[in-house]
Structures are given as structure tokens and as C-alpha cells.
């Protein structure tokens, strides 16, 4: 027998068939919002990338969105940005994506991203500079790469300043890596690099106008890029020092950095005229309002919460869910990518509730209509990151949430498949065999 909740959801769920008008309802919900955050329930699902790309293309073409900001390192994403604006030496989209060398490479070096970056380049060539769209990274893991980019920029515009930067950043060399630095700083071993990285950021900001006067307006993007790299080094230094303390502290520092970067991007792009509109691609755990999940009880915030607080009435948060299928993920950090089978969702979860509706793909508006009221009670929600451990699934991948407060809309795709990495490992090619019962077989 169908419950009243299921009846409401069946009535309001808008099926997705692959047609051009699939997301008309979502664009109506977005309205005049200037920031649209598109999530994912895992970092390795083909359909999540594909549907985010479909939505983003419509937002760029029909609503004038000017930038895509993703959960990726700033310098790696900026290489892609140069390519999509025909300002790089990279011959094609695959080459432009080669900057993504850090684990997990499949997040951005995958077949769907190859297609989307190629589309962005084609769109910009058709639309011209004034209506083109840019591509940016929001994350802060690229301490060493960003150090190198700051020095390279200064070597071009101010060699003496480059030497000062090299001396300040040399502090990190004694530790042999970002995490080693964080551990040593936490234990009070060795010199803290904080003073030097802050001094470098302050100097670059102070001298920025002089560099622009020297090189003209065409240098604004590169100055902004370099300054953001210096700011990232300062944030990353603090992040790696905090990661061996309270988990909430490092999580909050990272998400504040991403939200701050989003704000700076909006300000930077606004110099071309009207306030820009930005699309954000991040995991559900970053873009769903943390106040509506277990995260809040742990003292954690996230980009979605900060966006709602900083830009009220200008933000739309869209989550993604799936019931079962396969996913590209690793078994531990820095381990090879594998194609893993995603277990059917737990009975008490939103994913299972959506599965029981019998609709393979649908969009659900959680702002208007009765769906929000039907989903008022908290349920379990699944989150798969770059690591998937099905053997400890309840403890490792589920948390309680109020979905209708967490997101403005949700897109459910009942059965999904693993995103295809551009570099396939043996573990990914073989994949994980289907579960067989009894377990002794």
C-alpha cells in the first residue's frame, strides 16, 4: 500500500527523460538567483557529472551565468580556464586537464569533464569575451603548486619580489610535505611558516596596483590569479596546522576558504559590468546547508550554509541522490581508483524512499508544493566521497538530515554507474563483481 508521503512525492516528482525541457522546472526555481550550487552524492558517478553539465549549459546559455567554480585546486582549474578562453598552449581539453595530478585524479580527469571543457571552449568561441564563461577551482590543497605559481608570476613582473617570495616560502622545504608540516607545527617541532606566508600575501596585495599600471588592464586576471594563489598558501598553511587538532576546525577552515573564494570570484568578474552569476559543483556535504544535518551538531558549517547566510534570496542549492549501481572510488587515501558496486540504500534512507516511488530519474522541487512538508521528518542520507567502504557502509557513509531544509531541490537517479577515468587502472577495468548469495559462494 502506498503511503501518503509516497503519494505526495509521486505527484510532485518531475520525470527526467533526457529531453531538452527536463530542467524547465529547475530553471523556474532558480529564477533570478545569482549562485546555483549543484551537488553530488559521490565523487565518482557518471550521471552526476552529466546532469550537472546539462544544467550548467542551460544556465550559461539561457540565464547568462558567467562562471563554473568546482571543488578542485585553484592552479589546476585555472589551467582549464586559460584553455576555455583560448589563452593557453594546450592543444585540446585532455591536455588542459593534465594539471590535475593529485589524488583523486578521476574527479576531474574523466570522460564527462572532457566533454564539458570542450563545450565551454566552443561556447566561448561562439559567444565572445563579453558573454563567455570561466572555470575556477575553490579548494585549498595545492600549497606547493600555488607557491610555485606565485613565484613564477613575480619572476615575470618583479624579479626582486620573486626572490623575497622564494625566501619566505622556503620555510616549508624543511618538512618534506604539507601534512608533515602540519604534524610538526601541531607538535611545536620546527619553525612555523605562518608569518612568512602572511607577509607574502600582504606584499602582493600592496604591490598589485603597481603591477597593473605597468602592464595595463589585460594583466588583471593574472594579478588576481597570483593573489589568490598567495591567499591559498596562507589558508592551506593554517589548514594543515589545524588538521591534526579538532576535525571541525579544519573542515570549517576549508569551507570558509571555498566560500570566500566564491565571493572574490564574483567581485572580480563584476568588473565587466553587471553582477556575475556563478555555478558551483561540489559534493552534497559541501553544498547542502550544514544546519540541516548532523554536521551542525559537530560544530561544522559548509559552503551551502555560508552562501545562504551571505547572499540571502540569491542562492539555489540542488542535491543529487542514487539508490544503487557502481561508483569510481578508492579503498583508502592515495590508493588506485576502483570501480566499486554501490550497495542498495538502507531502508531508513531518503534514497530508499525515492527508490520505492518506482521512477528511474526525477527532479523534486523542495521550495514550492507539498514535497517539503512530506519530507519534514529527518532520515538517513548517503554520502560517498573519494573513498567507498561498503563493508562499513552505515558508519562510514550515512548521516541524518532534513532534506527539505538542506536543499532547495533534489535530483534522484535510481541506478547510476561509475564515472570513467581518463587513466583506467586494472582495478577499475575489472571492477567489483556483483554480490552473490549465499556469501560462501
SVG drawing of the C-alpha trace seen along z (x, -y; Angstrom):
<svg xmlns="http://www.w3.org/2000/svg" viewBox="-2 -53 68 74">
<polyline fill="none" stroke="black" stroke-width="0.4" points="0.0,0.0 1.3,-3.4 1.9,-5.8 0.7,-9.4 4.3,-10.6 4.8,-8.4 1.6,-9.7 2.7,-13.3 6.2,-12.6 4.7,-10.7 2.5,-13.6 5.3,-16.2 8.3,-14.3 9.1,-15.6 10.4,-12.8 13.7,-13.2 13.8,-11.6 16.8,-13.3 14.7,-15.8 15.7,-19.4 13.0,-20.6 13.9,-18.2 15.1,-21.1 12.5,-23.7 11.2,-23.3 14.6,-23.8 15.3,-26.9 11.9,-28.3 13.0,-27.5 16.4,-29.2 14.6,-32.4 16.9,-35.4 19.4,-33.6 23.0,-34.5 24.6,-31.5 23.4,-27.9 25.2,-25.1 24.9,-21.7 25.9,-18.7 26.7,-15.1 26.2,-12.1 29.6,-10.7 32.8,-11.9 32.7,-9.2 29.3,-8.9 28.8,-9.4 25.3,-10.6 26.0,-13.3 28.7,-14.9 26.5,-14.5 23.4,-16.1 25.3,-18.9 26.8,-19.7 23.4,-19.7 22.0,-22.1 25.1,-24.3 24.9,-24.6 21.4,-25.8 22.3,-28.3 25.1,-29.7 23.2,-29.9 19.7,-30.9 20.4,-32.7 23.7,-34.4 25.8,-32.6 29.5,-33.6 31.5,-31.1 31.7,-27.5 33.5,-27.0 34.3,-23.5 35.7,-21.5 39.2,-21.5 42.6,-23.1 42.9,-26.7 46.0,-26.4 44.9,-23.2 41.5,-24.6 43.0,-27.9 44.9,-26.0 41.5,-24.8 40.2,-28.4 43.0,-29.6 42.2,-26.9 38.5,-27.6 39.3,-31.2 41.9,-30.2 44.7,-31.8 46.8,-28.6 49.2,-26.5 47.2,-23.3 46.0,-21.7 42.8,-20.2 40.6,-19.6 42.5,-16.5 45.8,-18.4 44.2,-21.2 43.0,-18.7 46.6,-17.4 47.1,-19.8 45.0,-17.5 47.8,-15.2 46.9,-14.9 44.7,-12.1 41.9,-11.7 42.6,-12.5 39.4,-10.8 37.3,-13.6 38.4,-16.0 40.2,-13.8 37.2,-11.9 35.2,-11.4 32.3,-13.7 34.7,-16.6 36.5,-16.2 33.2,-16.8 32.2,-19.7 35.5,-21.5 35.3,-21.1 31.8,-22.5 33.0,-25.5 35.7,-26.3 33.3,-26.0 30.7,-28.2 33.3,-30.9 34.4,-31.0 30.8,-31.5 29.8,-33.9 32.9,-36.1 34.6,-37.5 31.7,-39.6 29.4,-36.6 32.0,-33.8 32.1,-31.6 35.1,-30.9 36.2,-27.8 37.7,-28.1 38.8,-25.9 37.7,-26.7 39.8,-24.2 43.0,-24.8 45.1,-21.6 47.5,-23.0 50.0,-24.6 53.2,-23.6 51.7,-24.3 50.4,-27.7 53.8,-28.6 55.3,-27.8 52.7,-29.9 53.2,-33.0 57.0,-32.8 56.5,-32.3 54.2,-35.3 56.6,-37.6 59.5,-36.5 57.7,-37.9 56.7,-41.2 59.1,-41.9 62.2,-39.6 63.2,-41.2 59.8,-40.5 60.1,-36.9 63.3,-36.4 61.7,-37.6 58.8,-35.2 61.2,-32.4 62.9,-33.1 59.6,-33.3 58.2,-30.1 61.5,-28.2 60.3,-27.6 58.1,-24.7 61.1,-22.8 62.4,-21.5 59.3,-19.5 59.0,-17.4 55.3,-17.8 52.1,-19.6 50.9,-17.0 54.4,-16.7 54.4,-20.4 51.0,-20.3 52.1,-17.5 55.3,-19.2 53.6,-22.5 51.0,-20.9 53.8,-19.3 55.7,-22.5 58.6,-21.0 60.5,-23.4 59.6,-26.8 56.1,-28.0 55.8,-29.3 52.7,-31.5 54.5,-34.8 56.2,-34.4 53.1,-33.4 51.0,-36.3 53.8,-38.8 54.0,-37.5 50.2,-37.9 50.3,-41.4 53.1,-42.4 51.5,-41.1 48.3,-42.9 50.2,-46.1 52.2,-46.0 49.3,-44.7 48.2,-48.1 51.7,-49.0 52.0,-45.8 48.7,-46.6 49.8,-50.1 52.8,-48.6 51.0,-46.1 47.5,-47.5 44.0,-46.0 45.0,-42.8 47.0,-41.8 44.1,-42.0 43.3,-38.3 46.8,-37.2 47.2,-39.5 44.0,-38.2 45.2,-34.6 48.5,-35.2 47.0,-37.0 44.5,-34.1 47.4,-31.6 49.1,-33.6 45.9,-33.7 45.5,-30.0 49.0,-29.3 48.0,-31.3 44.8,-29.3 46.5,-26.0 49.2,-26.7 46.5,-27.2 44.5,-24.2 47.4,-21.8 48.2,-23.0 44.6,-22.5 44.0,-19.1 45.8,-17.3 43.6,-19.1 39.8,-19.2 38.2,-17.8 35.6,-20.6 38.3,-23.2 40.0,-22.0 36.6,-21.3 35.3,-24.8 38.5,-26.5 38.4,-24.7 34.7,-25.5 35.2,-29.1 38.1,-29.4 35.9,-28.0 33.0,-30.3 35.4,-33.3 36.9,-32.4 33.5,-32.3 32.8,-35.8 36.1,-37.1 35.4,-35.5 32.0,-37.3 33.7,-40.6 36.5,-40.1 34.1,-39.1 31.8,-42.1 34.4,-44.5 33.0,-43.6 29.6,-45.2 26.5,-43.5 26.9,-41.3 28.0,-37.8 26.2,-34.6 28.1,-31.5 27.5,-27.8 29.2,-25.7 30.0,-22.0 30.8,-20.3 29.8,-17.3 26.4,-17.3 28.2,-17.6 29.6,-21.0 26.6,-22.5 23.7,-21.2 23.0,-23.5 25.0,-22.0 22.5,-23.4 20.0,-20.8 22.3,-17.8 24.4,-16.1 27.2,-18.3 25.8,-21.2 25.9,-19.1 29.6,-18.6 30.1,-22.3 30.7,-22.1 29.5,-24.6 29.8,-24.4 29.6,-26.4 25.9,-25.9 25.2,-27.4 27.6,-30.3 26.1,-31.0 22.6,-31.2 23.8,-33.5 25.9,-35.8 23.6,-36.0 20.1,-35.5 17.4,-35.1 20.2,-34.8 21.2,-31.1 19.7,-27.8 21.1,-24.5 20.5,-21.4 21.4,-17.9 21.7,-14.6 20.9,-11.1 21.1,-7.5 19.9,-4.1 22.4,-1.6 24.8,-1.0 28.6,-1.4 31.0,-4.2 34.6,-5.1 36.3,-5.3 39.4,-4.2 39.6,-1.9 41.9,-4.3 43.6,-7.7 46.1,-7.7 45.0,-4.2 44.2,-3.4 40.8,-4.1 38.4,-1.1 35.0,-0.6 33.0,0.5 29.5,1.7 27.2,-0.6 25.0,1.3 21.2,0.7 20.4,-2.1 19.4,-1.4 15.7,-1.1 15.5,-4.2 17.1,-6.5 15.8,-9.1 17.4,-7.1 15.3,-4.0 12.2,-6.2 12.9,-7.6 13.6,-4.1 10.2,-2.9 8.5,-5.5 9.4,-3.4 10.6,-6.4 14.1,-5.9 15.0,-9.6 13.3,-12.6 13.6,-16.2 11.8,-17.3 11.2,-20.9 11.5,-21.4 10.5,-25.0 7.1,-25.2 4.4,-22.5 3.9,-19.8 7.1,-17.8 8.9,-19.8 6.2,-19.1 6.1,-15.4 9.8,-15.2 9.7,-17.1 11.0,-14.2 14.7,-13.5 16.0,-10.4 19.3,-8.8 21.2,-10.2 24.2,-8.6 27.5,-10.3 30.3,-8.6 33.5,-10.7 36.7,-9.6 36.8,-6.6 34.0,-4.0 33.9,-1.3 30.8,0.8 31.8,3.2 31.2,0.4 28.6,-1.5 26.2,-2.6 29.1,-4.1 31.2,-5.4 28.6,-6.8 25.3,-7.7 24.1,-10.6 20.8,-12.0 19.5,-15.1 16.4,-17.2 16.5,-17.0 13.9,-19.7 15.9,-22.3 19.2,-21.0 18.4,-21.6 16.0,-23.7 15.7,-20.8 16.9,-17.3 17.6,-15.2 17.3,-11.4 18.8,-8.9 17.9,-5.4 20.6,-3.4 23.9,-5.0 27.3,-3.9 30.9,-4.8 32.4,-7.8 35.1,-6.8 38.6,-8.0 40.8,-9.1 43.5,-6.8 42.0,-3.5 43.7,-1.2 43.5,2.5 41.2,2.4 38.8,0.1 38.8,2.2 37.9,5.4 35.5,3.7 33.8,5.3 31.8,8.4 28.1,8.5 27.2,9.6 26.3,13.3 24.3,15.1 25.0,17.1 28.2,15.3 30.2,18.6 29.9,18.8"/>
</svg>
